[in-house]
Amino acid sequence: MNYCLYYQAYVVPSQCWFLAATLRSHEHLAFDRTLDVEKSIFEFFVPSVNEPYFLELMQYYQEKGIVKNLQKLPNRLIE
């Protein structure tokens, strides 16, 4: 069975709506959800074939100050 790649990042709270909306406009690029509402930590499940496109978009968000501390981590759902 194949599992998605897993990322976490801090998203500026006032920009969460923008990030979620733009990610959803890119069909099947990644699945996002809030992991920790109080700390504004999002998690992203990314199909491996989409990783280059996802990282390009995240780089843009980081340059705009919307996303910070993007980290690739082991997929927490595999355990």
Secondary structure, 3 states (H helix, E strand, C coil): CCCCEEEEEEECHHHHHHHHHHHHHCCCCCEEEEEECCCCEEEEEECHHHHHHHHHHHHHHHHCCCEEEEEEECCCCCC
